[in-house]
Amino acid sequence: MNDDAVIYYQGDPGAFSEACILSHWPHAQPQGCETFAETFQAILEHSDGIGLLPIENAYRGPVYDVLDLLTASPLSIWAEAVQPVELALMAYGHSDLDRIKKVRSHPQALMQSQAFCRQHGLSVEAALDTAGSARELLELKREDIGAIASPRAAEIYGLNIVCRGIQDHMDNRTRFWLLSRQPIALVSPLQRTKTSMVYDLPDRPGALVDYLLWYKKLGLNLSKVESRPRPGAPFAYRFWIDVVGERERVDQAWNGGLPSLEWGRRLGTYPVLSE
């Protein structure tokens, strides 16, 4: 990947996705898109398109829309990067918490700051993204509405920070996946490699346990096991796993369990750049 590569993300300048790009690839050119679907489309419109999208918050869990879009796309994961998330409440034209009655932000950010909002009696309203809620607040010029976003977003859009560090957990962070159709050669400074995959199993007793035993036998750690609704099959489930370990052993486990799968896809084997 070129140092000045364009990397697509969902959101406006000041979004945590943009911050993660600049933290890990400081000379890259972040390009924001309005929705996750539009971000995938932007990546796919270019044969060498690259995107960075959030996949999981440390305390509020997975971003399922991204997982589902990735599963249905030809893109692969080429790296994982983790970004600290500090949330700030910001206002237009003042810094008086008592004047704010409602706050707007991305649903994930609202979940990550719900204790603060409850404590201060603030009603909440979902927006497409954190930085977008800051930009919209500047356009609205409403003094009774606040936005929850990064402190950098307040600086970008000329808003006043009312309170910083309002996230429920001080070690709050989100992990992101670097996606592309073309291979991207990166090395983990942590010497840590993951593989992510999704698959369907037959509906019979012990099918999941029998499959996962392949990974146990080869000494591989499953850092995530999660079920998702299976498309076109009501109340049937697709499984998502993240495996930590060397590619060779993951290959053995994958190939050993492959005959028991009804369908499966490896989303990528990739270096972990930060955690």
C-alpha positions as CSV (number, residue, x, y, z in Angstrom):
1,M,0.0,0.0,0.0
2,N,1.3,3.4,-0.9
3,D,2.0,5.8,1.9
4,D,-0.4,8.3,0.4
5,A,-3.1,5.8,-0.6
6,V,-6.8,6.8,-0.5
7,I,-8.6,5.0,2.3
8,Y,-12.4,5.1,2.4
9,Y,-14.3,5.2,5.7
10,Q,-17.8,5.9,6.9
11,G,-18.3,9.3,8.3
12,D,-17.2,12.9,8.2
13,P,-13.8,14.4,9.1
14,G,-13.3,14.0,12.8
15,A,-14.8,10.5,12.9
16,F,-13.0,7.8,14.8
17,S,-12.5,5.8,11.6
18,E,-10.6,8.8,10.2
19,A,-8.6,9.0,13.4
20,C,-7.7,5.4,13.1
21,I,-6.5,5.8,9.5
22,L,-4.3,8.8,10.4
23,S,-2.9,7.0,13.5
24,H,-1.7,4.0,11.6
25,W,-1.1,5.6,8.1
26,P,-0.4,9.2,8.8
27,H,0.2,10.1,5.1
28,A,-2.9,8.4,3.8
29,Q,-5.8,10.3,2.2
30,P,-8.9,9.5,4.2
31,Q,-12.1,9.8,2.1
32,G,-15.4,9.8,4.0
33,C,-18.7,8.2,2.8
34,E,-22.1,8.7,4.2
35,T,-23.0,5.0,5.0
36,F,-21.4,1.7,5.4
37,A,-22.9,0.5,2.2
38,E,-21.6,3.5,0.3
39,T,-18.2,2.9,1.7
40,F,-18.2,-0.7,0.4
41,Q,-19.4,0.6,-3.0
42,A,-16.6,3.2,-3.1
43,I,-14.0,0.5,-2.4
44,L,-15.4,-1.8,-5.0
45,E,-15.5,0.9,-7.7
46,H,-11.7,0.8,-7.8
47,S,-9.7,-2.3,-8.5
48,D,-7.2,-1.3,-5.8
49,G,-9.7,0.4,-3.5
50,I,-9.0,0.3,0.2
51,G,-11.3,0.9,3.2
52,L,-11.2,1.0,6.9
53,L,-14.4,0.0,8.8
54,P,-15.3,-0.6,12.4
55,I,-16.1,-4.2,13.3
56,E,-16.4,-4.2,17.1
57,N,-16.4,-1.9,20.1
58,A,-14.7,-3.2,23.3
59,Y,-17.8,-2.7,25.4
60,R,-20.8,-2.5,23.0
61,G,-20.0,-5.3,20.7
62,P,-19.9,-6.0,17.0
63,V,-20.9,-3.7,14.1
64,Y,-23.1,-6.3,12.4
65,D,-23.8,-4.2,9.3
66,V,-20.2,-4.2,8.4
67,L,-19.8,-8.0,9.0
68,D,-22.9,-8.7,6.8
69,L,-21.7,-6.4,4.0
70,L,-18.3,-7.9,4.1
71,T,-19.6,-11.5,4.0
72,A,-21.6,-10.6,0.8
73,S,-18.7,-8.8,-0.9
74,P,-15.5,-10.0,-2.6
75,L,-13.4,-7.9,-0.2
76,S,-10.9,-9.5,2.3
77,I,-9.4,-8.3,5.6
78,W,-5.8,-7.3,5.4
79,A,-5.2,-5.8,8.8
80,E,-6.8,-5.1,12.2
81,A,-6.2,-1.8,14.0
82,V,-7.6,-0.6,17.3
83,Q,-8.4,3.0,18.0
84,P,-9.0,4.5,21.5
85,V,-12.4,6.2,21.7
86,E,-12.7,9.3,23.8
87,L,-16.2,10.9,23.6
88,A,-17.0,14.5,24.2
89,L,-20.2,16.4,24.5
90,M,-20.2,19.6,22.4
91,A,-22.5,22.5,21.9
92,Y,-23.0,25.4,19.5
93,G,-22.1,28.8,20.9
94,H,-21.8,27.9,24.6
95,S,-20.4,25.4,27.1
96,D,-23.3,25.2,29.6
97,L,-24.5,21.6,30.2
98,D,-27.8,22.9,31.7
99,R,-28.8,24.4,28.4
100,I,-28.6,21.1,26.5
101,K,-31.8,19.0,26.5
102,K,-31.0,16.5,23.7
103,V,-27.9,15.0,22.2
104,R,-27.3,13.4,18.8
105,S,-24.7,10.9,17.7
106,H,-24.1,7.5,16.1
107,P,-26.0,4.8,18.0
108,Q,-22.8,3.1,19.1
109,A,-21.5,6.4,20.6
110,L,-24.9,6.9,22.3
111,M,-24.6,3.4,23.8
112,Q,-21.0,4.0,24.9
113,S,-22.1,7.2,26.8
114,Q,-25.5,6.2,28.1
115,A,-24.6,6.5,31.8
116,F,-23.6,10.2,31.3
117,C,-26.8,10.9,29.3
118,R,-29.0,9.2,32.0
119,Q,-27.3,11.0,34.8
120,H,-27.9,14.4,33.2
121,G,-31.4,13.7,31.9
122,L,-30.5,14.1,28.3
123,S,-32.8,12.6,25.6
124,V,-30.9,11.0,22.7
125,E,-31.3,10.9,18.9
126,A,-29.4,8.7,16.5
127,A,-27.4,10.2,13.7
128,L,-25.4,8.5,10.9
129,D,-22.1,9.1,12.6
130,T,-20.3,10.9,15.4
131,A,-18.5,13.6,13.4
132,G,-21.6,14.0,11.2
133,S,-23.7,14.9,14.3
134,A,-21.1,17.6,15.1
135,R,-21.2,19.0,11.5
136,E,-25.1,19.0,11.6
137,L,-25.1,20.8,14.9
138,L,-23.0,23.6,13.3
139,E,-25.5,23.8,10.5
140,L,-28.5,23.8,12.9
141,K,-27.1,26.4,15.2
142,R,-29.3,25.1,18.0
143,E,-28.1,25.8,21.5
144,D,-30.4,23.3,23.2
145,I,-29.0,20.3,21.2
146,G,-25.6,18.7,21.8
147,A,-23.5,16.3,19.8
148,I,-21.3,13.5,21.1
149,A,-18.2,13.0,19.0
150,S,-14.4,13.1,19.3
151,P,-12.8,16.2,20.7
152,R,-11.2,16.7,17.3
153,A,-14.6,17.0,15.7
154,A,-15.4,19.9,18.0
155,E,-12.2,21.6,16.8
156,I,-13.0,20.9,13.1
157,Y,-16.5,22.3,13.3
158,G,-15.9,25.1,15.7
159,L,-18.0,23.8,18.5
160,N,-17.5,24.2,22.2
161,I,-16.6,21.2,24.3
162,V,-19.0,20.9,27.3
163,C,-17.6,17.7,28.8
164,R,-14.8,15.4,27.8
165,G,-14.3,11.7,28.6
166,I,-18.0,11.0,28.9
167,Q,-17.7,7.4,27.7
168,D,-18.9,4.8,30.1
169,H,-15.5,3.1,30.2
170,M,-12.2,5.0,30.2
171,D,-10.4,2.3,28.2
172,N,-13.1,2.3,25.5
173,R,-11.8,1.4,22.1
174,T,-12.9,0.1,18.8
175,R,-11.3,-2.4,16.4
176,F,-11.3,-1.8,12.7
177,W,-10.6,-3.9,9.6
178,L,-8.6,-2.8,6.6
179,L,-10.5,-4.1,3.6
180,S,-9.5,-4.5,-0.1
181,R,-9.8,-6.9,-3.0
182,Q,-6.1,-6.7,-3.6
183,P,-3.5,-8.1,-1.2
184,I,-1.9,-5.6,1.2
185,A,1.4,-6.6,2.8
186,L,1.6,-5.5,6.4
187,V,3.5,-6.8,9.4
188,S,2.2,-7.0,13.0
189,P,4.4,-5.2,15.4
190,L,2.8,-7.4,18.0
191,Q,3.7,-10.6,16.1
192,R,0.0,-11.5,16.3
193,T,-2.1,-12.9,13.4
194,K,-5.8,-13.5,13.2
195,T,-8.1,-15.3,10.8
196,S,-11.8,-14.4,10.5
197,M,-14.3,-16.7,8.9
198,V,-18.1,-17.2,8.6
199,Y,-19.8,-20.5,7.9
200,D,-23.1,-22.5,8.0
201,L,-23.4,-25.8,9.8
202,P,-26.1,-28.5,9.5
203,D,-28.9,-28.4,12.1
204,R,-28.0,-31.4,14.2
205,P,-26.8,-32.0,17.8
206,G,-23.1,-31.3,18.3
207,A,-22.4,-29.9,14.9
208,L,-20.8,-26.7,16.2
209,V,-18.8,-28.4,18.9
210,D,-17.5,-31.0,16.5
211,Y,-16.4,-28.3,14.1
212,L,-14.7,-26.2,16.7
213,L,-12.7,-29.2,18.0
214,W,-10.5,-29.0,15.0
215,Y,-9.2,-25.7,16.3
216,K,-8.7,-27.0,19.8
217,K,-6.8,-30.0,18.5
218,L,-4.3,-27.7,16.8
219,G,-3.9,-25.4,19.8
220,L,-5.6,-22.4,18.2
221,N,-7.3,-19.8,20.4
222,L,-10.8,-18.7,19.3
223,S,-11.0,-15.0,20.3
224,K,-14.6,-14.7,19.1
225,V,-17.5,-17.1,18.4
226,E,-20.8,-15.5,17.5
227,S,-24.0,-16.5,15.7
228,R,-25.8,-14.4,13.1
229,P,-29.1,-14.9,11.3
230,R,-28.6,-17.0,8.2
231,P,-29.9,-15.2,5.0
232,G,-32.9,-16.9,3.5
233,A,-33.4,-19.4,6.4
234,P,-35.6,-18.1,9.3
235,F,-34.3,-19.0,12.7
236,A,-31.2,-20.6,11.3
237,Y,-27.8,-19.3,12.1
238,R,-24.5,-18.5,10.5
239,F,-21.4,-18.5,12.7
240,W,-18.5,-16.0,12.8
241,I,-15.2,-16.9,14.5
242,D,-11.9,-15.1,14.9
243,V,-8.9,-17.4,15.3
244,V,-5.6,-16.4,16.8
245,G,-2.6,-18.3,15.4
246,E,-0.3,-19.2,12.6
247,R,-1.8,-19.5,9.1
248,E,-0.4,-23.0,8.7
249,R,-2.3,-24.4,11.7
250,V,-5.4,-22.4,10.7
251,D,-5.3,-23.9,7.3
252,Q,-5.1,-27.4,8.8
253,A,-8.1,-26.7,11.0
254,W,-10.1,-25.1,8.2
255,N,-9.4,-28.0,5.7
256,G,-10.1,-30.6,8.4
257,G,-13.5,-29.2,9.2
258,L,-14.5,-28.2,5.7
259,P,-16.4,-31.4,4.8
260,S,-18.8,-30.7,7.8
261,L,-19.8,-27.2,6.6
262,E,-22.8,-26.5,4.5
263,W,-21.1,-23.2,3.4
264,G,-18.1,-21.3,4.5
265,R,-15.9,-18.3,3.7
266,R,-12.6,-17.2,5.1
267,L,-12.7,-13.4,5.3
268,G,-8.9,-13.1,5.7
269,T,-5.8,-13.9,7.6
270,Y,-4.2,-10.7,8.7
271,P,-1.8,-9.0,11.1
272,V,-3.0,-7.2,14.3
273,L,-1.4,-3.8,14.2
274,S,-2.6,-2.6,17.6
275,E,-4.8,-3.6,20.5
